Amino acid sequence: MNDRFDFAFDFNLDELAPADAASEEAVERFWSGDLTALPQHHTTPNGSHSFVVAHDQSATWGIPGAPQVMAIAAARDLNRFTYTLETSHHATVSFAQNWLVERGCPPEKIAKTHGGYLKPADDLTVWVERQIRESGARYEVLDNHTSDSDPCETWTLTRDASAAQAPVRLFHEEWDHAAGTYTMREGAFADVGAARAWLDDRSGPLPEPPEYSDHDGAVVRARIALIALARSAGAPATPKASLDATRTRLAGPVQRPVKGRLL
């Protein structure tokens, strides 16, 4: 097999030709030597699609703040003996997963990260990540930044098409390598300037989205509670339909998510 694809997964492109100029350019630029596969899904048997999230170590030596997570989507047309290949860089795994879901990957197939990657520190992190992963085109990414030295964090600045209030949303991820965990929090701002001001001074907690405390707050609390139950039992995350069906039962006594200041 072409050594450009010689890593923890196999795209099976040996006998195929690129279907378009973009795919030909993508394969020429593709270098697997710096990539570590994280979640991935390949359709079987003899499937036509591969979806992979990978950590791109080469980004650490490039432009400061550049995203280090790569999403890769390969589609093979076995009748025409061609393939398409797309890649996209993201600050966090959850936004890379969202990009793959938008290209046809079932969200539950790309949700679990294997290997030595850091684990979510709490149930709110799991909930925020799932919200991103399954959000479709809801979040328009405006900017992002990755820091793998002090502070070890990423942030992704977005515009939320579904937000009635404070439509600029900041997703802030912080890593604790000593504990082997990370946290993800969502902050809400009236405009981009306010979000950038918070990033510059960090003088207060990350502003909590209004829906965490309004009439939708019960839904948020119910979903986080069900995630906690699933994680404690070692079971898969509860599907969205089940979450919606049980939100009323769980909404009352469950504690609100904490404010977003990262620890």
Helices and strands as residue ranges (DSSP letters): G 3-5, E 17-18, H 21-29, G 32-34, E 35-42, E 49-56, G 57-61, E 69-77, E 82-90, H 93-101, H 107-110, E 119-120, H 123-133, E 139-148, E 152-160, E 168-176, E 181-189, H 192-201, G 210-212, H 217-233, H 240-251
